[in-house]
């Protein structure tokens, strides 16, 4: 074998590297439908990066793919964990990379879809090593949350680390307490520890973002909430009352109805609060994703254009 032949053989794997297609965007924009369309077109599998869809007990309020959608393409990290299990961004990075490697054993492409920016970032860019936390501070904050409610935690975090506060789900006590305990333990902002340094991944990454006119998006959000209610969201929340102390259930669509069940809100106000909080969440998602200049943005109905774009990108045109 000549040197030239050996060099060519060594170079061959680089001609068709494996590729992860990441689909991001705000809630209710149509990410699931696009992911299935792409999975069928490219004959591959889907990784969910929606931190609420991991939990098998939460069905209606998380807008999971329905049975027909799950049958249309193989999904990973849907109903994969229980609300009683802690499944962190670090866990998702490790398990997600293993899942991608498994998909790449039989496919050249894999698709990741979701709106949870921290989880998507963990899988694409990796996580920094986080500092040790004083457990006494965590216990104190958990006690404060129980006695004074989430607003007290939110106010402190917004004052001490407004950058992190703006990035994450402000209705998620786990996220709020995490940012606060890091600051109180180290004197440093958690936002300053989320390094821009990327870990090298052994595959290409193409990022697709979905967005549309705000009025259209907000209408879709309101209609989705109405559909959840008609599909039995209240009954689902009632069935989850024994688990409400778990962080997974301290989230939009569930916490408002727990307030209703506890007599803190009339039913119609609780539903209005779900819509308002979901719209606010969508706005924060867009703020997060718009900072990433590598995302290629499309309207949700542009599935054919997205496929053409990906095929050209993958082939190097």
Rosetta blueprint (number, residue, H / E / L):
1 X L
2 X L
3 X H
4 X H
5 X H
6 X H
7 X H
8 X H
9 X H
10 X H
11 X H
12 X H
13 X H
14 X H
15 X H
16 X L
17 X L
18 X L
19 X E
20 X E
21 X E
22 X E
23 X E
24 X E
25 X E
26 X L
27 X L
28 X L
29 X L
30 X L
31 X H
32 X H
33 X H
34 X H
35 X H
36 X H
37 X H
38 X H
39 X H
40 X H
41 X H
42 X H
43 X L
44 X L
45 X L
46 X E
47 X E
48 X E
49 X L
50 X L
51 X L
52 X L
53 X L
54 X L
55 X E
56 X L
57 X L
58 X L
59 X L
60 X H
61 X H
62 X H
63 X L
64 X L
65 X L
66 X L
67 X H
68 X H
69 X H
70 X H
71 X H
72 X H
73 X L
74 X L
75 X E
76 X E
77 X L
78 X L
79 X L
80 X L
81 X E
82 X L
83 X L
84 X L
85 X L
86 X L
87 X L
88 X L
89 X H
90 X H
91 X H
92 X H
93 X H
94 X H
95 X H
96 X H
97 X H
98 X H
99 X H
100 X H
101 X H
102 X H
103 X H
104 X H
105 X L
106 X L
107 X L
108 X L
109 X E
110 X E
111 X E
112 X E
113 X E
114 X L
115 X L
116 X L
117 X H
118 X H
119 X H
120 X H
121 X H
122 X H
123 X H
124 X H
125 X H
126 X L
127 X L
128 X L
129 X L
130 X L
131 X L
132 X L
133 X L
134 X L
135 X H
136 X H
137 X H
138 X H
139 X H
140 X H
141 X H
142 X H
143 X H
144 X H
145 X H
146 X H
147 X H
148 X H
149 X L
150 X H
151 X H
152 X H
153 X H
154 X H
155 X H
156 X H
157 X H
158 X H
159 X H
160 X H
161 X L
162 X H
163 X H
164 X H
165 X H
166 X H
167 X H
168 X L
169 X L
170 X L
171 X L
172 X L
173 X H
174 X H
175 X H
176 X H
177 X H
178 X H
179 X H
180 X H
181 X H
182 X H
183 X H
184 X H
185 X H
186 X H
187 X L
188 X L
189 X L
190 X H
191 X H
192 X H
193 X H
194 X L
195 X L
196 X L
197 X L
198 X L
199 X L
200 X L
201 X L
202 X L
203 X L
204 X E
205 X E
206 X E
207 X E
208 X E
209 X E
210 X E
211 X L
212 X L
213 X L
214 X H
215 X H
216 X H
217 X H
218 X H
219 X H
220 X H
221 X H
222 X H
223 X H
224 X H
225 X H
226 X H
227 X H
228 X H
229 X H
230 X H
231 X L
232 X L
233 X H
234 X H
235 X H
236 X H
237 X H
238 X H
239 X H
240 X L
241 X H
242 X H
243 X H
244 X L
245 X L
246 X L
247 X H
248 X H
249 X H
250 X L
251 X L
252 X L
253 X L
254 X L
255 X H
256 X H
257 X H
258 X H
259 X H
260 X H
261 X H
262 X L
263 X L
264 X L
265 X L
266 X L
267 X H
268 X H
269 X H
270 X H
271 X H
272 X H
273 X H
274 X H
275 X H
276 X H
277 X H
278 X H
279 X H
280 X H
281 X H
282 X H
283 X H
284 X H
285 X H
286 X H
287 X H
288 X H
289 X H
290 X H
291 X L
292 X L
293 X L
294 X L
295 X E
296 X E
297 X E
298 X E
299 X L
300 X L
301 X L
302 X L
303 X H
304 X H
305 X H
306 X H
307 X H
308 X H
309 X H
310 X H
311 X H
312 X H
313 X H
314 X H
315 X H
316 X L
317 X L
